[in-house]
């Protein structure tokens, strides 16, 4: 009799223990299913969405060959940062050389170009980091001036200008940039340099002010 009672008691204890462990066993697969998704190239963008992370305004100066002459290219660029990885903005810069004249209604051997700026930043929070960029736009160059008419025969051209730069974080809102690129130009009709004469290597430096 005692043996039977002990057997029944042990059976009840074993059943109770099994029932107590059942929820944990059932819950185990759900913890496995809730593991983080694998990392992808677009994970950073898709999880947080595209957001404006800052802005910039950058005066620049550079040198390039344009029309078989060494030209200086003072300019200005500005735009916004997206997710601290990308930048979109506009650029404008002049083309001047030793023969440039802008006086007494006479303008010759000078020009300007600019357009849309697209940029990718690599580890921009580090002290020294790099960027890849391109400018897509157009410009005009005055090759022949007319003092009497106060006009200049301009030649229009299209521009595609990729470049690589190195940036140094000087202060919280100031960066120094320096880089090289190449200007691919397609010249229009009229007097002045050809597409080949307008296409050339360029070197550019500048200060970048903004919120990064």
C-alpha positions as CSV (number, residue, x, y, z in Angstrom):
1,X,0.0,0.0,0.0
2,X,2.8,2.4,0.9
3,X,4.6,1.4,-2.2
4,X,1.6,2.3,-4.4
5,X,1.2,5.6,-2.6
6,X,4.8,6.5,-3.1
7,X,4.5,5.6,-6.9
8,X,1.4,7.8,-7.3
9,X,3.2,10.7,-5.5
10,X,6.3,10.4,-7.7
11,X,4.1,10.3,-10.9
12,X,2.3,13.5,-9.8
13,X,5.7,15.2,-9.1
14,X,7.1,14.2,-12.5
15,X,3.9,15.4,-14.3
16,X,4.0,18.7,-12.5
17,X,7.7,19.3,-13.4
18,X,7.0,18.4,-17.1
19,X,4.1,20.9,-17.2
20,X,6.3,23.6,-15.6
21,X,9.0,23.2,-18.2
22,X,6.6,23.1,-21.3
23,X,6.2,27.0,-21.7
24,X,10.0,27.5,-21.6
25,X,10.4,24.8,-24.3
26,X,7.7,26.4,-26.4
27,X,9.2,29.9,-26.0
28,X,12.6,28.8,-27.1
29,X,11.9,29.0,-30.9
30,X,10.5,32.5,-30.6
31,X,13.8,33.8,-29.1
32,X,15.6,32.3,-32.1
33,X,13.2,33.9,-34.5
34,X,13.8,37.3,-32.9
35,X,17.5,37.4,-33.6
36,X,18.8,40.5,-35.5
37,X,18.7,40.5,-39.3
38,X,22.0,40.1,-41.2
39,X,23.8,43.3,-42.0
40,X,23.5,44.7,-45.5
41,X,24.8,47.7,-47.4
42,X,21.5,49.5,-47.1
43,X,20.7,48.5,-43.5
44,X,21.9,51.9,-42.2
45,X,19.6,53.8,-44.5
46,X,16.5,51.6,-44.3
47,X,16.5,51.3,-40.5
48,X,16.7,55.1,-39.8
49,X,15.5,56.6,-43.1
50,X,17.1,59.4,-45.0
51,X,17.6,62.5,-42.9
52,X,19.3,65.9,-43.3
53,X,22.3,65.7,-40.9
54,X,23.9,69.0,-41.6
55,X,24.8,71.8,-44.1
56,X,28.0,73.3,-45.6
57,X,29.3,76.4,-47.3
58,X,32.8,76.2,-48.8
59,X,34.9,78.9,-50.6
60,X,37.5,77.2,-52.8
61,X,40.5,78.0,-55.0
62,X,42.2,75.9,-57.5
63,X,44.3,75.7,-60.7
64,X,43.7,74.0,-64.0
65,X,44.7,74.2,-67.7
66,X,41.9,75.8,-69.8
67,X,42.4,76.8,-73.4
68,X,46.2,76.0,-73.3
69,X,46.7,78.4,-70.4
70,X,47.1,78.0,-66.6
71,X,43.8,79.2,-65.1
72,X,42.9,80.0,-61.5
73,X,39.5,78.8,-60.3
74,X,38.1,80.7,-57.3
75,X,34.7,79.4,-56.4
76,X,32.0,78.7,-53.9
77,X,29.9,75.6,-53.1
78,X,27.2,74.8,-50.7
79,X,24.6,72.2,-49.9
80,X,23.3,69.7,-47.3
81,X,24.5,66.4,-45.8
82,X,22.3,63.3,-45.7
83,X,23.0,60.7,-43.0
84,X,26.6,62.0,-42.7
85,X,27.4,59.9,-45.8
86,X,26.2,61.9,-48.7
87,X,26.1,65.5,-49.8
88,X,24.0,67.3,-52.4
89,X,24.5,70.9,-53.4
90,X,25.6,73.4,-56.1
91,X,28.9,74.8,-57.2
92,X,30.0,77.9,-59.0
93,X,33.6,78.9,-60.0
94,X,35.4,81.3,-62.2
95,X,38.1,80.8,-64.8
96,X,40.8,83.6,-64.9
97,X,44.3,83.7,-66.2
98,X,47.1,86.2,-66.9
99,X,45.4,87.5,-70.0
100,X,42.0,88.1,-68.4
101,X,40.6,91.6,-68.8
102,X,37.6,93.0,-67.1
103,X,37.8,96.8,-67.5
104,X,36.2,99.7,-69.4
105,X,33.3,97.5,-70.6
106,X,35.9,95.1,-72.0
107,X,35.7,91.4,-71.0
108,X,37.9,88.7,-72.5
109,X,39.7,85.4,-71.7
110,X,37.6,84.6,-68.6
111,X,34.7,82.4,-67.9
112,X,32.7,80.4,-65.3
113,X,31.0,77.1,-64.8
114,X,29.1,75.2,-62.1
115,X,26.1,72.9,-61.5
116,X,24.9,70.1,-59.4
117,X,27.3,68.7,-56.7
118,X,27.0,65.0,-55.6
119,X,29.4,63.8,-52.9
120,X,30.0,60.6,-50.9
121,X,31.9,60.9,-47.5
122,X,33.9,58.1,-46.0
123,X,34.0,58.1,-42.1
124,X,33.4,61.8,-41.9
125,X,33.6,61.8,-38.1
126,X,37.2,60.9,-38.1
127,X,39.9,63.6,-37.9
128,X,41.1,62.8,-41.5
129,X,38.7,61.4,-44.0
130,X,38.0,61.2,-47.7
131,X,35.3,62.1,-50.2
132,X,34.4,61.2,-53.7
133,X,32.4,63.8,-55.6
134,X,31.3,64.9,-59.1
135,X,29.9,68.1,-60.5
136,X,27.5,68.0,-63.4
137,X,26.7,71.3,-65.1
138,X,27.7,73.8,-67.8
139,X,29.6,77.0,-68.3
140,X,30.6,79.9,-70.5
141,X,34.0,81.3,-71.6
142,X,34.7,84.7,-73.1
143,X,37.5,84.4,-75.6
144,X,37.2,87.6,-77.6
145,X,36.1,91.0,-76.1
146,X,34.7,94.0,-77.8
147,X,35.5,97.4,-76.2
148,X,33.2,99.3,-78.5
149,X,30.1,97.2,-78.1
150,X,30.8,96.2,-74.5
151,X,30.1,92.6,-75.4
152,X,32.0,89.4,-75.6
153,X,31.7,86.4,-77.9
154,X,31.0,83.6,-75.4
155,X,31.4,79.9,-75.9
156,X,29.2,77.5,-73.9
157,X,30.3,74.1,-72.7
158,X,29.0,71.1,-70.7
159,X,30.9,69.8,-67.7
160,X,31.3,66.5,-66.0
161,X,33.9,66.8,-63.2
162,X,34.7,63.9,-60.8
163,X,37.2,64.4,-58.0
164,X,38.7,62.9,-54.9
165,X,39.5,65.0,-51.8
166,X,41.0,64.6,-48.3
167,X,39.3,66.6,-45.5
168,X,40.7,67.5,-42.1
169,X,38.4,68.4,-39.2
170,X,40.0,71.6,-37.9
171,X,37.2,72.5,-35.5
172,X,33.6,71.6,-34.8
173,X,32.3,73.7,-37.6
174,X,35.4,74.1,-39.8
175,X,37.1,71.6,-42.2
176,X,40.0,71.9,-44.6
177,X,39.8,70.1,-47.9
178,X,42.3,69.5,-50.7
179,X,42.0,67.2,-53.7
180,X,42.4,66.5,-57.4
181,X,40.0,65.8,-60.2
182,X,39.5,65.9,-63.9
183,X,37.1,68.1,-65.9
184,X,35.5,66.5,-69.0
185,X,34.1,69.3,-71.1
186,X,32.0,69.3,-74.3
187,X,32.3,72.6,-76.1
188,X,29.6,74.2,-78.1
189,X,30.0,76.0,-81.4
190,X,31.7,79.4,-81.8
191,X,35.2,80.9,-81.4
192,X,37.3,79.8,-78.5
193,X,38.9,76.7,-77.0
194,X,37.8,73.2,-78.1
195,X,36.5,70.4,-76.0
196,X,40.0,69.0,-75.7
197,X,41.4,72.4,-74.7
198,X,38.7,72.7,-71.9
199,X,39.2,69.2,-70.5
200,X,42.0,68.9,-68.0
201,X,43.3,67.9,-64.6
202,X,42.5,70.2,-61.7
203,X,43.7,70.8,-58.2
204,X,41.4,72.4,-55.6
205,X,41.6,73.4,-51.9
206,X,39.2,75.2,-49.6
207,X,37.7,75.7,-46.2
208,X,34.3,74.1,-45.4
209,X,32.1,75.9,-42.9
210,X,28.9,74.3,-41.6
211,X,27.1,71.8,-39.3
212,X,28.5,68.4,-39.8
